[in-house]
Amino acid sequence: MALKATIYKAAVNVADMDRNRYLDASLTLACHPSETEQRMMLRLLAWIKYADERLQFTRGLCADDEPEVWLRNDHLGIDLWVELGLPDERRLKKACNQSGQVALFTYNSRAAQVWWQQHQALAAQYKNLTVWYLDDAQLAALAGLATRTMNLQATLQEGIIWLSDEQHNLELHLTCWQAAA
């Protein structure tokens, strides 16, 4: 019998001072059996970073042809493609060719550093690609917020993300390895 995804609910209040965007959202995240809570929470952080009423989680690990999160326009084109991890060259090219903007969130310090050294020149070819990196300590702290029902407040200002629930306060610093042109 196949294992089923674990469902998480998140009520998120986002105050993005950098983009003058304020949003309350009720989100449902399905944590695939092969996905860690750290990766699921990074998906949520990516959603918070680019918060928008139309930003949606996709089928994620279950679909090779979709990103983790996307923002589709009224013509079913992709305005924003959000990818996690360390994609291969073909996936990165596909994302950059199909979307107006691509945000890649990398993690896992040792593997991410090696991946970046090998793919930095390739990534520089894509002017619509932004590459973010979150170190292991911050990712572990972020995963500490994971509960089946979450109430989160997020404030984004000057590149810093303050994230809190009833018991925890985190200050997260994403490192920008490459900014879109």
C-alpha positions in Angstrom: 0.0 0.0 0.0 1.4 3.4 -1.0 2.1 6.0 1.7 0.0 9.1 1.5 1.1 12.7 1.8 0.8 14.4 5.2 -1.3 17.5 5.0 -0.2 20.7 6.8 -2.4 23.8 7.1 -0.8 27.3 7.5 -2.5 30.6 8.2 0.1 33.1 7.1 0.1 36.9 7.6 2.7 38.5 5.3 3.9 42.1 5.6 6.4 42.6 2.8 7.8 46.1 3.4 10.2 45.8 0.4 7.3 45.3 -2.1 4.6 47.1 -0.1 2.5 43.9 -0.2 0.3 42.8 2.7 -1.5 39.5 2.6 -3.4 37.0 4.7 -3.6 33.5 3.3 -4.8 30.1 4.3 -2.5 27.6 2.7 -2.5 23.8 2.4 0.8 22.0 2.0 1.1 18.3 1.2 4.3 16.8 2.5 5.1 13.9 0.1 6.3 10.8 1.9 9.8 11.2 0.4 9.9 14.9 1.4 11.4 16.2 4.7 9.8 18.8 6.9 12.8 21.0 6.1 12.1 20.9 2.4 8.3 21.5 2.9 9.0 24.5 5.1 11.5 25.8 2.5 8.6 25.6 0.0 6.5 27.7 2.5 9.3 30.2 2.9 9.6 30.5 -0.9 5.8 31.2 -1.0 6.3 33.9 1.7 9.2 35.5 -0.1 7.1 35.9 -3.3 3.7 36.2 -1.6 0.9 36.9 -4.0 -2.9 36.1 -4.1 -2.3 34.0 -7.2 0.9 32.2 -6.1 0.1 28.5 -5.9 1.7 25.3 -4.7 1.8 22.7 -7.4 1.9 18.9 -7.3 5.7 19.3 -6.5 7.6 16.0 -6.3 4.7 14.2 -8.0 5.1 16.1 -11.2 8.3 16.4 -13.2 6.8 19.1 -15.5 5.8 21.6 -12.8 7.8 23.7 -10.4 7.2 23.6 -6.6 5.4 26.9 -6.6 4.2 29.0 -9.5 2.4 32.2 -10.4 0.3 31.8 -13.6 -1.1 34.7 -15.5 -4.6 35.0 -17.0 -3.4 33.4 -20.3 -2.0 30.3 -18.4 1.5 31.4 -19.0 4.0 31.2 -16.0 5.1 34.5 -14.6 7.1 33.0 -11.7 8.6 29.5 -11.5 9.9 28.6 -8.0 12.3 25.6 -7.9 13.9 24.0 -4.8 17.1 22.0 -4.5 19.8 21.5 -7.0 18.2 21.0 -10.5 20.0 19.6 -13.4 20.9 21.7 -16.5 17.8 20.6 -18.5 15.4 21.5 -15.7 17.0 24.9 -15.2 16.8 25.7 -18.9 13.2 24.5 -19.1 12.2 26.8 -16.1 14.0 29.8 -17.6 12.5 29.3 -21.0 8.9 28.8 -19.8 8.7 31.5 -17.2 9.2 35.2 -17.0 11.0 34.9 -13.7 12.6 32.0 -12.0 13.5 31.7 -8.3 15.7 28.8 -7.2 16.0 28.1 -3.5 19.1 26.0 -2.7 19.9 24.3 0.6 22.1 21.5 2.0 25.4 23.4 2.6 27.9 20.9 1.3 26.0 19.8 -1.8 24.8 23.3 -2.6 28.3 24.8 -2.6 29.5 22.1 -5.0 26.5 22.4 -7.2 26.9 26.2 -7.4 30.6 25.9 -8.4 29.6 23.6 -11.2 26.5 25.5 -12.4 27.4 29.2 -11.8 28.5 29.8 -15.4 25.4 28.2 -16.7 23.1 30.1 -14.4 24.7 33.4 -15.4 23.3 32.8 -18.9 19.8 33.1 -17.6 18.9 36.8 -17.0 15.5 35.9 -15.4 17.0 33.5 -12.8 17.5 34.4 -9.1 19.3 31.9 -7.0 18.8 31.9 -3.2 20.7 29.9 -0.6 19.5 29.0 3.0 22.2 27.5 5.3 21.6 24.3 7.3 21.3 26.1 10.7 18.5 28.4 9.5 16.8 25.6 7.6 16.7 23.5 10.8 15.3 26.4 12.8 12.7 26.9 10.1 11.7 23.3 10.2 11.2 23.7 14.0 8.1 25.8 13.2 6.5 22.9 11.3 3.2 21.6 12.9 0.2 20.2 11.3 -1.7 23.5 11.9 0.5 26.6 11.8 -0.3 30.3 12.4 2.6 32.3 11.1 3.4 36.0 10.9 6.1 37.0 8.4 7.7 40.4 8.0 10.1 41.0 5.1 12.2 44.1 5.2 15.6 44.9 3.6 16.2 41.3 2.6 15.5 39.9 6.1 12.6 37.6 6.8 11.2 37.6 10.4 9.0 34.6 10.9 7.1 33.8 14.1 4.4 31.7 15.5 3.0 31.6 19.1 6.2 30.3 20.6 9.1 31.0 18.2 10.7 34.0 16.5 13.2 33.5 13.6 15.3 35.9 11.7 16.2 34.4 8.4 18.8 35.7 6.0 18.6 34.2 2.5 21.9 34.6 0.6 21.4 35.8 -3.0 23.9 33.9 -5.2 22.5 35.4 -8.3 20.0 38.2 -8.9 17.8 38.3 -12.0 18.8 41.1 -14.3 
